[in-house]
Amino acid sequence: MKTFIVILSLPLLFQSLQAQDSISSFALSKSKLSLSFGVYAINPTNINDHISSSNDAFGSATKTIQSIPEIAATFSFRPLHDNQIFLIRGGYMSIDRSYQVSIPETQNSPVTRGYTSGIIKETYTAYPLSVGVGVVSSSFDSQIQFEFIYGLGYIDEEASYTSSTGKRMSSLRSFFSPAYGFRIAGQTLIRFSDKIGITLELGYRGLAFDDYEDEATTQPLDINFSYSGINGSVGLSIVF
């Protein structure tokens, strides 16, 4: 429901920006560079089911994933003296979950001779890279944008174990998946000066990775990680 509210409100904002400007009133600013930090409210069902299953198997109490932070950089460019802009955006998202493991050492015997303890750490990372179009107010203080995303998704599984005799073992597996998606966002700029200000942004992104493969063996991994969700962010912007 929240997704539809965000999407349906964008045409109204679009018309508002166009109505408040005339071609003769446009400022000289042609570009804006924004560096931002935000949080996406997500619910990757398949991954959370995997976390719950791992908790049952290992006797852990690892929390499911309900949100993920993102660091992003956006460059918006107005090629003509009108409302229209083009933009490129790059983001970085990462979150991890760890499981405590205790494995009985039997050595083909029913008698437990000790325990091998360890930690399995799974790190989920994504790089959404996008190009888009949008409209801005004459001062570049308000902006609405639509982006087409090409995403790079990674899952790294790192395990380290220590046996009862002190022997240490470790392993590392890495999985990669590409994905396509979209993003819609609106933002406003609160200026400190003519060139610098704080940007507040609200948006929605649709992006899911479902084609993971082991980077060493190319074996598929039957996991879907959805990064889709509503986000809010704050950042520093330079207008020039």
Buried (B, 14 or more C-beta within 10 A) or exposed (E): EEEEEBEEBBEEBBEEBBEEBEEEEBBEBBBBBBEBEBBBBBEBEBBBEBBEEBBEEBEBEBEBBEEBBBBBBBEBEBEEEBBEBBBBBEBEBBBEBEBEBEEEBEEEEEEEEEBBBBBBBBBBBBBBBBEBEBBBBBBBBBBBBBBEBBBBBBBBBBBBBBBEEEEEEEEEBBBBBEBEBBBBBBBBBEBEEEEEBBBBBBBBBBBBBBBBBBEEEEEEBEBBBBBBBBBEBEBBBEBE
